[in-house]
Amino acid sequence: MRNPETRYRVYHGRMAFARWLLGGKCMICETTLFLQFHHRFAEEKCFEIRNCLHVSPERLIAEIAKCDLMCIVCHARWHDIATKVRTSNGTWIEEAALTF
């Protein structure tokens, strides 16, 4: 895609599609503003969703399935809590078990 207008249109169309697939709102506070994609398990991440122009639609959908949609505030809180919580043997607690 050499045409900047085409790249812009395709990128924003794919990002809107990704947000729509995940419900279009923060999974925690349900706002629709300043949304970010959170990979549930970092080790499963193949690429950042924002790099969606460089992958096929099929790969994009597969990557979106590994994500949750969070607003910037909830996403920051999530990572702040996740980096501080470890079990007694030093392993990470499942992120799904964390609550605010």
Buried (B, 14 or more C-beta within 10 A) or exposed (E): EEEEEEEEEBBEEBBEBBBEBBEEBBBBEEBEEEBBBBBEEEEEBEEEBEEBEEBEEEEBEEBBEBBBBBBEBBBEBBEEBBEEEEEEEEEEEEBEEEEE
